[in-house]
Amino acid sequence: MSTSPDEDAITPEEEAQLLDSIGKWLARDVKPYARQLDHDDTWPADMVAQMRDLGLFGATIRREYGGLGLGASTYSKIVMAVSEVWMSLSGIFNSHLIMASAVQRFGTEEQKRRFLPRFADGTLRGGLALTEPDCGTDLQAIRTKAVRDGDDYVVNGTKTWISNGIHGHCVALLLKTDTTVEPRHKGLSMFIAEKGEGFTVSRKLEKLGYKGIDSAELVFRDYRVPAANLIGGVEGKGFAHTAGGLELGRINVASRGVGVATAALKASTSYSQLRRTMGKPIHQHQAIAIKLADMATRVEAARLLVEQAATAYDSGRRCDMEAGMAKLFATEAALENATEAMRIHGAYGYSKELDVERYYRDAPLLCIGEGTNEIQRIIIARQLIERNSV
Ligand SMILES: Cc1cc2nc3c(=O)[nH]c(=O)nc-3n(C[C@H](O)[C@H](O)[C@H](O)COP(=O)(O)OP(=O)(O)OC[C@H]3O[C@@H](n4cnc5c(N)ncnc54)[C@H](O)[C@@H]3O)c2cc1C
């Protein structure tokens, strides 16, 4: 196995066992309940407890800090499996692990010892708080400010669309510590901010899909975060810390895309053999057969792109282009497969009695989160030119 700095060794047998346990858990404890929880937009407390027992909150945290120490390759397979059953569940540990990854990769040793064991066992859970009401893509334009005051920084501002914002205990918080410096990214710093006085959840955000997981607006009013929680202990590195998590974040979202695209394909493969029109199962109509072929091809291509990006990540190679391609292709595949699944299912695709309508509501988020697909195309093109300059 590879030796990336984020990975401890795991044998193929251990990986198979882990994926088998997760598969059994998904079949027994998640699949029978996911549809209702999604429709009710209920945070899945029991499943979160089970995910803690399975070690998912520590999946990519090194073993010396209490995690499973998995590399991106194994981790992406877990995310695919979970997302095939209920994508929202993956968000509960994915965003948490991006926060953990910032501490693991860029934190001081003291910060790693203080936070990572509690992140790994899920006693301290959270997410990533970057986006603000008037900026998402252009993170250098954030306005939430942190001003040093003794041993603390005093924080004022608003973050929005924060996954795990309500049920989480803390966030990796991107703040402006210098409003005048040029280039603007040198004025950004990232902190681990635990909930406390001055840190409030102002509202739960209602969404088209991605139900069950909480998305929230967070308001900071004279909130004091200890200077000891400034990741890496040095101001001005927040943009680099954010960018450093993007490759894993994109592999992660791409894996969710493979999961949703696969679920849509499986539902369609099965339904098209059961549903009959004009005296034969609908898969025997060429119009439907072509859809199935395209859906299956998209799933396989997306899976291979994710595998390629994860392997590159685990080997420690720069993989922004590979992760960008995987994210772009796999998330568009999820959206296309979800749409085609709905067409194949006819009226039943539109019904809340099946899961197809959920795939159709969940998939578009994947094209927006972790860098929109418009931005992925820009990154891919830029890298293409850089790697092939004449
Ligand atoms: C359900 C959900 C969960 C989320 N979870 C989190 C979270 O946990 N933490 C967090 O910080 N954020 C989260 N987000 C926010 C998400 O990361 C942002 O929505 C995303 O980064 C896009 O930002 P925006 O919505 O402000 O769009 P904008 O940046 O305003 O972009 C609007 C449009 O313009 C395009 N565009 C922007 N700039 C360019 C450019 N330079 N070139 C070409 N096109 C461009 C975009 O692609 C998009 O089509 C979440 C969002 C959703 C919907």
The ligand as a Tripos MOL2 file, in Angstrom:
@<TRIPOS>MOLECULE
LIG
   53    58     1     0     0
SMALL
NO_CHARGES

@<TRIPOS>ATOM
      1 C1        -26.2360   22.0430    0.8180 C.3       1 LIG1
      2 C2        -24.9940   22.8590    0.8260 C.ar      1 LIG1
      3 C3        -23.9920   22.5700    1.7480 C.ar      1 LIG1
      4 C4        -22.8480   23.3810    1.8150 C.ar      1 LIG1
      5 N1        -21.9160   23.1190    2.7980 N.ar      1 LIG1
      6 C5        -20.9220   24.0170    2.9970 C.ar      1 LIG1
      7 C6        -20.0410   23.8760    4.1220 C.ar      1 LIG1
      8 O1        -20.1420   22.9260    4.9010 O.2       1 LIG1
      9 N2        -19.1080   24.8290    4.3190 N.ar      1 LIG1
     10 C7        -18.9610   25.9060    3.4840 C.ar      1 LIG1
     11 O2        -18.1000   26.7350    3.7270 O.2       1 LIG1
     12 N3        -19.7730   26.0600    2.4000 N.ar      1 LIG1
     13 C8        -20.7500   25.1480    2.1450 C.ar      1 LIG1
     14 N4        -21.5860   25.3010    1.0630 N.ar      1 LIG1
     15 C9        -21.4080   26.4420    0.1750 C.3       1 LIG1
     16 C10       -20.7650   26.0630   -1.1400 C.3       1 LIG1
     17 O3        -19.4280   25.6940   -0.9230 O.3       1 LIG1
     18 C11       -20.9030   27.2690   -2.0790 C.3       1 LIG1
     19 O4        -22.2780   27.3740   -2.3990 O.3       1 LIG1
     20 C12       -20.0640   27.1330   -3.3180 C.3       1 LIG1
     21 O5        -18.7110   27.2960   -2.9960 O.3       1 LIG1
     22 C13       -20.4430   28.1880   -4.3910 C.3       1 LIG1
     23 O6        -20.4600   29.4380   -3.8310 O.3       1 LIG1
     24 P1        -21.7370   30.3840   -4.0380 P.3       1 LIG1
     25 O7        -22.9580   29.6060   -3.7410 O.co2     1 LIG1
     26 O8        -21.4870   31.6370   -3.2470 O.co2     1 LIG1
     27 O9        -21.7410   30.7380   -5.5800 O.3       1 LIG1
     28 P2        -20.9530   31.9330   -6.2830 P.3       1 LIG1
     29 O10       -19.5430   31.9350   -5.8860 O.co2     1 LIG1
     30 O11       -21.7280   33.1840   -6.0640 O.co2     1 LIG1
     31 O12       -21.0820   31.4990   -7.8120 O.3       1 LIG1
     32 C14       -22.2980   31.7000   -8.5670 C.3       1 LIG1
     33 C15       -22.0800   31.1300   -9.9730 C.3       1 LIG1
     34 O13       -20.9820   31.8170  -10.6210 O.3       1 LIG1
     35 C16       -19.9810   30.8780  -11.0210 C.3       1 LIG1
     36 N5        -18.6620   31.4760  -10.8260 N.ar      1 LIG1
     37 C17       -18.1970   32.1130   -9.7140 C.ar      1 LIG1
     38 N6        -16.9410   32.5490   -9.9210 N.ar      1 LIG1
     39 C18       -16.5870   32.1550  -11.1580 C.ar      1 LIG1
     40 C19       -15.4000   32.2920  -11.9510 C.ar      1 LIG1
     41 N7        -14.3070   32.8800  -11.4750 N.pl3     1 LIG1
     42 N8        -15.4110   31.7770  -13.2070 N.ar      1 LIG1
     43 C20       -16.4980   31.1370  -13.6950 C.ar      1 LIG1
     44 N9        -17.6480   30.9800  -13.0000 N.ar      1 LIG1
     45 C21       -17.6900   31.4750  -11.7490 C.ar      1 LIG1
     46 C22       -20.1900   29.6740  -10.1060 C.3       1 LIG1
     47 O14       -19.6690   28.5050  -10.7100 O.3       1 LIG1
     48 C23       -21.7030   29.6450   -9.9820 C.3       1 LIG1
     49 O15       -22.2430   29.0480  -11.1350 O.3       1 LIG1
     50 C24       -22.6980   24.4720    0.9230 C.ar      1 LIG1
     51 C25       -23.6840   24.7300   -0.0390 C.ar      1 LIG1
     52 C26       -24.8120   23.9390   -0.1030 C.ar      1 LIG1
     53 C27       -25.8800   24.2530   -1.1130 C.3       1 LIG1
@<TRIPOS>BOND
     1     1     2 1
     2     2     3 ar
     3     2    52 ar
     4     3     4 ar
     5     4     5 ar
     6     4    50 ar
     7     5     6 ar
     8     6     7 ar
     9     6    13 1
    10     7     8 2
    11     7     9 ar
    12     9    10 ar
    13    10    11 2
    14    10    12 ar
    15    12    13 ar
    16    13    14 ar
    17    14    15 1
    18    14    50 ar
    19    15    16 1
    20    16    17 1
    21    16    18 1
    22    18    19 1
    23    18    20 1
    24    20    21 1
    25    20    22 1
    26    22    23 1
    27    23    24 1
    28    24    25 2
    29    24    26 1
    30    24    27 1
    31    27    28 1
    32    28    29 2
    33    28    30 1
    34    28    31 1
    35    31    32 1
    36    32    33 1
    37    33    34 1
    38    33    48 1
    39    34    35 1
    40    35    36 1
    41    35    46 1
    42    36    37 ar
    43    36    45 ar
    44    37    38 ar
    45    38    39 ar
    46    39    40 ar
    47    39    45 ar
    48    40    41 1
    49    40    42 ar
    50    42    43 ar
    51    43    44 ar
    52    44    45 ar
    53    46    47 1
    54    46    48 1
    55    48    49 1
    56    50    51 ar
    57    51    52 ar
    58    52    53 1
@<TRIPOS>SUBSTRUCTURE
     1 LIG1         1 GROUP 0 **** ****
